[in-house]
Amino acid sequence: MQIIKRISPARFLVIGFAFIILLGTALLMLPISTNEGVWLSPLDALFTATSAVCVTGLVVFDTANTFNVFGRTIIALLIQIGGLGISSVGVGFIILAGKKVTFRERKVVKEALNLDSMKGIVRIVKSVFLMTLLFEGIGAIINFFVFIKDYPPLKAVGVSVFHSISAFNNAGFDVFGNFSSLTGYQDNVLLNLNTSGLIIFGGLGFFVLMDIIEKRSFRRLTLHSKIVLFMTSLLIFSGMMLFKVTEKISWLGAFFQSVTTRTAGFNTYSISIDDFSKAGLFIIMVLMFIGASPGSTGGGIKTTTAFTLFKSAYSMSTNKHCMAFKRRIPNDIVMKAFVITFLSMSLIIFDTIIISIFEPHFTFNQILFEVISAFATVGLSTGITPELSAVSRVIIIITMFTGRLGPLTMASIWYNKPESNISYSEENITIG
């Protein structure tokens, strides 16, 4: 018990996610989880469980053709736990049991949700659960009106619920078969808009949603919420325009692709994302790398990090303070943004080099795309994931895991020494 108490919140999160992934792996390997005649190897089960818990969507086997109703239910539960976060789910069960949430449990939630303080932790967790239930419930009801036309009522309910969970948690898993994603519903306006809405709200972050509900005025929102809403709108609009210019695609398709590319991983354009032009693929990679927002179900370096990078670069070049919406962004936040971006790019570069060595038959663009998609927990693929070797699959698994928890969190688990009081004299070096 004393050993558990000494574990840092960051390490506790890593262990918690790893435990759920291993549990999911074991459940997916059971014969009752797969369709008749299908056998899932431990590595493939681990890959699928990691992709689900890390809300990524990359798969080595088609979900519908591989897993039965029980297996798909396990995947949906893994997605839900991964999207809400291990700590939030744990605290949620404690609240339901009527027990008191301890100081340590509040610290873990604070670390997981990237909060500034532990004030109102219980209220926040309750709000997260209620908002998730509300959005996924409404999404499932709207989906039902679409899927009832193609499936029997009971199956339509299952598909609707699964798709709603996958969309709101920005997971990108589908149960339509043959790796088709949403290509069969390319022109269905209701499903496209409903899925886009779930992705957007899930990607904004629970704190932004709570801030909007409480303040109901853009002027009164926190700086964080203003930046998230500004960047989300900017990326969706600019992505839509760029896709419309570079691809032969409808306005609805361009809008959906701009929304889903940043972290969800659904696709209506083509079964293989490799059918995009070189310019289109590069746009997708940039949007994937930026990703969703902090405290959300999405990945990437996050919208606020990208905003801080651009603003700080401008402020340094003009010798001004880093400002946004008449507020000054602290220097430690600017430094954190640069560190996160540096660690993220370093991981992507390293993984791309290693996979390129083991997979020389794939192009550089295909490998880089797959690595960014795994890191940003997007799930879009050029189609090479099922053909990756065992070593490359392990690398992708580690990349998804790191991307979901965050490179800074993963880096911090290896260093737990107290800060030294020794200070050294400064000396300038030449930069640039």
Stockholm file with secondary structure:
# STOCKHOLM 1.0

chainA/1-432         MQIIKRISPARFLVIGFAFIILLGTALLMLPISTNEGVWLSPLDALFTATSAVCVTGLVVFDTANTFNVFGRTIIALLIQIGGLGISSVGVGFIILAGKKVTFRERKVVKEALNLDSMKGIVRIVKSVFLMTLLFEGIGAIINFFVFIKDYPPLKAVGVSVFHSISAFNNAGFDVFGNFSSLTGYQDNVLLNLNTSGLIIFGGLGFFVLMDIIEKRSFRRLTLHSKIVLFMTSLLIFSGMMLFKVTEKISWLGAFFQSVTTRTAGFNTYSISIDDFSKAGLFIIMVLMFIGASPGSTGGGIKTTTAFTLFKSAYSMSTNKHCMAFKRRIPNDIVMKAFVITFLSMSLIIFDTIIISIFEPHFTFNQILFEVISAFATVGLSTGITPELSAVSRVIIIITMFTGRLGPLTMASIWYNKPESNISYSEENITIG
#=GR chainA/1-432 SS CHHHHHSCHHHHHHHHHHHHHHHHHHHHTSGGGBCTTCCCCHHHHHHHHHHHHTTCCCCSSCHHHHBCHHHHHHHHHHHHHHHHCHHHHHHHHHHHTTCCCCHHHHHHHHHHHTCSCCTTHHHHHHHHHHHHHHHHHHHHHHHHHHHTTTSCHHHHHHHHHHHHHHHHTTCCCCCSSTTCTTGGGTTCHHHHHHHHHHHHHHHHCHHHHHHHHHHCSGGGSCHHHHHHHHHHHHHHHHHHHHHHHHSSCCHHHHHHHHHHHTTTCCCSSCSSGGGSCHHHHHHHHHHHHHCSCTTSSCCSSCHHHHHHHHHHHHHHHHTCCCEETTEECCHHHHHHHHHHHHHHHHHHHHHHHHHHHHCTTSCHHHHHHHHHHHHTTCCCCCSCGGGCCHHHHHHHHHHHHHHHHCHHHHHHTTCCCCCCCCCCCCCCCCCC
#=GC SS_cons         CHHHHHSCHHHHHHHHHHHHHHHHHHHHTSGGGBCTTCCCCHHHHHHHHHHHHTTCCCCSSCHHHHBCHHHHHHHHHHHHHHHHCHHHHHHHHHHHTTCCCCHHHHHHHHHHHTCSCCTTHHHHHHHHHHHHHHHHHHHHHHHHHHHTTTSCHHHHHHHHHHHHHHHHTTCCCCCSSTTCTTGGGTTCHHHHHHHHHHHHHHHHCHHHHHHHHHHCSGGGSCHHHHHHHHHHHHHHHHHHHHHHHHSSCCHHHHHHHHHHHTTTCCCSSCSSGGGSCHHHHHHHHHHHHHCSCTTSSCCSSCHHHHHHHHHHHHHHHHTCCCEETTEECCHHHHHHHHHHHHHHHHHHHHHHHHHHHHCTTSCHHHHHHHHHHHHTTCCCCCSCGGGCCHHHHHHHHHHHHHHHHCHHHHHHTTCCCCCCCCCCCCCCCCCC
//
